[in-house]
Amino acid sequence: MLNESDLEQFVEQGFVRVDGAFSRMTAEQGRAILWRDTGFDPDDATTWTQPVIRLGLYADPPFLEAVNTKKLHEAFDRLVGRGRWLPRVNLGTFPVRFPSAKDPGDAGWHVDASFGTEDPDFLSWRVNVTSKGRALLMLFLFSDVGPDDAPTRIRVGSHLEIARTLGPAGDRGLSLRELVASEVLDAAGNRQVLATGDAGTVYLCHPFLVHAAQPHRGTRPRFMAQPPLLPAEPVALIRADGAYSPVEQAIRRAIGG
């Protein structure tokens, strides 16, 4: 379902947007479960007392339907490689964001760490040039998200600079603390886009893509899941048959492979 232009965009810009990746009905069913667990009243904004609530690891039917559509599985095959990714058995974490004047406290630029996560100090979590433990970053919109609804901010092309920064560190990679100290997170990518779209939209992102949350200045809560796609085999930057996935092509292009 992704054409060659989509794949080249992914390699160069670090993401593709998939509209209608799952149905609006599935999104509505999922939101009903999430509203229940927030403890807030969807019809009474005075109960929305926190800027963000984190929910997660839902395996109810609407969430499994959302992440296992034929459209998405075909996209995973195209971006990561057939047989190189593992089906999701839940939908990861939902940072549910509510309209608020309060600072959510989590709006800094970052990449998602993929290994070393057993360390209680999250700044010690690590990323390496072969993206150990993560095949894709994914953003699942379970509500309509406009520019004022706290859409995720994306630094276009930032994945290439992150790959160049990680290259010299080899398999050990760098910790989030080291990436912050390098200042690459604030410098990578020369423009920003917002992850907006209708409920049922999914953004499939390179695991090195720099992104950030932001305060919610709209009127309707934003429901989004951000699960990783897990690899079935390691990313390979040298393949005898030359069958590199777009994830691998981007890394190789960045480091001169």
MOHU-V218819 format. One record per residue. N is the residue number from 0. RES is the residue in three letters. OMEGA is omega in degrees with one decimal (none if undefined). NEAR is the number of other ideal C-beta (glycine too) atoms within 10 Angstrom. D_FIRST is the distance of its C-alpha to the first C-alpha in Angstrom with 2 decimals. Layout:
BEGIN
N;RES;OMEGA;NEAR;D_FIRST
N;RES;OMEGA;NEAR;D_FIRST
END
This chain:
BEGIN
0;MET;173.7;13;0.00
1;LEU;179.3;19;3.82
2;ASN;-176.0;9;6.36
3;GLU;177.6;8;9.89
4;SER;177.4;9;11.33
5;ASP;-178.5;18;9.38
6;LEU;178.2;16;10.51
7;GLU;175.6;13;13.91
8;GLN;179.8;17;14.23
9;PHE;-178.7;26;13.79
10;VAL;-174.5;24;16.44
11;GLU;-173.7;15;18.73
12;GLN;174.7;22;18.53
13;GLY;180.0;27;17.63
14;PHE;167.2;22;14.92
15;VAL;177.4;21;11.72
16;ARG;179.6;18;11.81
17;VAL;178.9;22;9.37
18;ASP;178.9;11;11.17
19;GLY;179.5;14;11.84
20;ALA;171.5;23;10.63
21;PHE;-168.5;25;13.78
22;SER;175.2;15;16.39
23;ARG;178.3;13;19.45
24;MET;177.6;12;21.68
25;THR;178.6;20;20.53
26;ALA;-179.8;22;21.18
27;GLU;179.6;14;24.57
28;GLN;177.8;17;25.55
29;GLY;179.5;26;24.81
30;ARG;179.7;19;26.79
31;ALA;178.2;12;29.71
32;ILE;-178.8;16;30.03
33;LEU;176.3;22;29.83
34;TRP;179.6;16;32.41
35;ARG;-173.2;10;34.69
36;ASP;174.1;13;34.64
37;THR;-173.5;18;35.26
38;GLY;178.8;10;38.63
39;PHE;177.9;19;38.31
40;ASP;-178.5;11;38.68
41;PRO;-178.4;15;35.66
42;ASP;-178.2;7;38.21
43;ASP;-176.3;8;40.67
44;ALA;178.4;14;39.67
45;THR;178.4;7;43.02
46;THR;-177.8;12;41.78
47;TRP;-167.1;19;38.96
48;THR;179.8;12;41.26
49;GLN;179.7;14;38.95
50;PRO;179.5;21;36.41
51;VAL;173.2;20;34.01
52;ILE;-179.4;18;33.94
53;ARG;176.3;9;31.94
54;LEU;-179.2;16;30.79
55;GLY;174.9;14;28.78
56;LEU;179.0;12;27.69
57;TYR;177.3;20;26.85
58;ALA;177.0;11;25.79
59;ASP;-176.2;14;26.41
60;PRO;-179.0;12;24.07
61;PRO;-177.5;21;22.30
62;PHE;176.4;27;21.42
63;LEU;176.1;16;20.26
64;GLU;-177.0;15;18.11
65;ALA;-173.1;25;16.53
66;VAL;-175.6;24;15.65
67;ASN;175.8;13;14.65
68;THR;177.2;18;12.04
69;LYS;-179.3;8;9.59
70;LYS;-179.6;14;6.74
71;LEU;179.2;21;8.68
72;HIS;177.0;15;9.71
73;GLU;177.8;14;6.56
74;ALA;176.8;23;6.47
75;PHE;178.8;23;10.16
76;ASP;-177.2;16;10.06
77;ARG;-174.6;20;8.48
78;LEU;-174.4;24;10.95
79;VAL;-178.5;24;13.86
80;GLY;179.3;22;13.79
81;ARG;179.8;13;13.85
82;GLY;-176.2;8;17.16
83;ARG;-179.9;20;17.85
84;TRP;-178.0;21;17.31
85;LEU;176.5;12;19.18
86;PRO;177.0;12;18.11
87;ARG;175.8;21;19.66
88;VAL;171.6;12;22.77
89;ASN;-175.2;15;23.40
90;LEU;171.4;24;22.00
91;GLY;-173.1;17;24.39
92;THR;172.1;16;26.44
93;PHE;167.5;27;26.47
94;PRO;-177.8;19;28.55
95;VAL;-174.1;27;29.45
96;ARG;-176.9;28;30.93
97;PHE;174.7;22;33.62
98;PRO;-175.5;18;35.29
99;SER;173.3;16;38.15
100;ALA;-179.1;8;40.52
101;LYS;173.9;12;40.73
102;ASP;179.7;9;39.14
103;PRO;176.2;17;36.46
104;GLY;-177.5;10;37.52
105;ASP;-170.8;14;34.12
106;ALA;179.8;15;32.77
107;GLY;176.3;10;33.15
108;TRP;-177.7;20;30.62
109;HIS;163.1;15;29.39
110;VAL;-179.5;28;26.88
111;ASP;177.8;18;26.40
112;ALA;-175.1;22;28.63
113;SER;173.7;23;27.42
114;PHE;-173.7;14;30.66
115;GLY;-174.3;19;34.36
116;THR;175.0;12;33.66
117;GLU;178.0;7;36.66
118;ASP;-179.6;12;38.87
119;PRO;176.6;6;40.11
120;ASP;-172.3;10;40.03
121;PHE;177.5;12;36.40
122;LEU;175.0;13;37.17
123;SER;177.0;15;37.80
124;TRP;-164.6;18;34.26
125;ARG;174.2;22;32.60
126;VAL;174.2;27;29.61
127;ASN;-169.2;19;29.59
128;VAL;175.4;24;27.87
129;THR;175.2;21;25.81
130;SER;178.9;29;24.76
131;LYS;174.0;18;26.67
132;GLY;-178.7;19;25.48
133;ARG;177.5;21;22.25
134;ALA;178.2;26;18.76
135;LEU;161.6;24;17.20
136;LEU;-177.6;26;18.72
137;MET;177.7;25;16.91
138;LEU;-178.4;22;18.08
139;PHE;-180.0;26;17.65
140;LEU;177.7;28;19.23
141;PHE;172.4;28;21.32
142;SER;173.4;20;23.21
143;ASP;-176.0;17;22.75
144;VAL;175.6;25;23.42
145;GLY;-176.0;15;25.09
146;PRO;-178.9;10;26.88
147;ASP;-172.5;17;29.99
148;ASP;179.5;23;28.43
149;ALA;176.2;29;28.45
150;PRO;175.3;24;24.87
151;THR;175.8;23;24.22
152;ARG;-177.5;16;25.17
153;ILE;173.5;24;23.08
154;ARG;-174.7;25;24.69
155;VAL;178.0;18;22.28
156;GLY;-176.4;21;22.48
157;SER;-178.8;26;24.89
158;HIS;-178.8;30;23.16
159;LEU;178.5;22;24.52
160;GLU;176.4;19;28.06
161;ILE;178.1;29;27.86
162;ALA;179.3;24;26.89
163;ARG;179.1;17;29.89
164;THR;-178.4;23;32.10
165;LEU;-174.0;26;31.18
166;GLY;-177.1;16;31.51
167;PRO;-177.6;9;35.33
168;ALA;175.6;15;35.46
169;GLY;-175.3;10;33.94
170;ASP;-178.7;9;33.15
171;ARG;178.2;12;35.37
172;GLY;-179.4;21;33.38
173;LEU;174.5;22;34.64
174;SER;175.2;20;35.43
175;LEU;177.8;20;34.28
176;ARG;179.3;14;37.93
177;GLU;177.3;17;37.83
178;LEU;177.2;24;34.65
179;VAL;-178.4;16;36.35
180;ALA;-179.2;12;39.51
181;SER;-179.1;14;37.75
182;GLU;-179.3;9;36.71
183;VAL;-177.2;21;33.33
184;LEU;-180.0;23;31.57
185;ASP;-175.0;12;33.30
186;ALA;-173.9;14;32.92
187;ALA;177.9;26;29.40
188;GLY;-175.2;24;26.97
189;ASN;174.2;10;28.46
190;ARG;-178.1;10;26.86
191;GLN;169.1;14;25.59
192;VAL;-179.8;16;22.86
193;LEU;-179.2;16;22.83
194;ALA;178.5;21;20.14
195;THR;176.3;17;20.59
196;GLY;177.4;20;18.57
197;ASP;173.0;14;18.87
198;ALA;-175.4;22;19.20
199;GLY;176.1;23;15.91
200;THR;175.8;22;14.41
201;VAL;171.7;26;13.57
202;TYR;176.7;26;14.19
203;LEU;-168.9;25;13.13
204;CYS;172.2;28;16.04
205;HIS;-176.7;29;17.76
206;PRO;179.8;30;20.67
207;PHE;-175.1;28;23.18
208;LEU;177.5;26;22.15
209;VAL;-176.8;27;25.34
210;HIS;-177.4;24;25.20
211;ALA;170.3;15;27.79
212;ALA;174.1;23;28.70
213;GLN;177.5;16;31.05
214;PRO;-179.1;17;33.65
215;HIS;-178.2;24;32.72
216;ARG;-178.9;12;34.39
217;GLY;-177.1;16;32.90
218;THR;-176.1;10;34.08
219;ARG;-179.5;16;31.43
220;PRO;179.4;23;30.56
221;ARG;179.3;25;27.22
222;PHE;-178.4;24;25.48
223;MET;173.0;25;22.88
224;ALA;-179.8;26;22.12
225;GLN;-178.5;21;21.63
226;PRO;167.7;20;21.06
227;PRO;163.0;18;20.41
228;LEU;-175.0;25;18.01
229;LEU;-178.7;16;20.65
230;PRO;171.5;22;20.64
231;ALA;176.7;13;21.62
232;GLU;-177.3;12;23.11
233;PRO;168.6;13;24.30
234;VAL;-179.6;21;22.54
235;ALA;179.3;15;24.10
236;LEU;172.1;16;25.12
237;ILE;178.6;9;26.71
238;ARG;-178.3;12;24.98
239;ALA;-178.0;6;26.98
240;ASP;178.4;5;24.02
241;GLY;-176.3;6;22.36
242;ALA;-178.3;10;19.01
243;TYR;174.2;20;18.46
244;SER;174.0;24;15.45
245;PRO;174.9;22;14.62
246;VAL;179.9;27;16.87
247;GLU;179.1;22;19.56
248;GLN;-179.5;17;19.16
249;ALA;-179.8;24;19.90
250;ILE;-179.6;28;22.96
251;ARG;179.2;17;24.18
252;ARG;-177.8;14;23.92
253;ALA;-173.7;21;25.85
254;ILE;177.1;16;28.62
255;GLY;-177.0;7;28.90
256;GLY;none;13;27.55
END
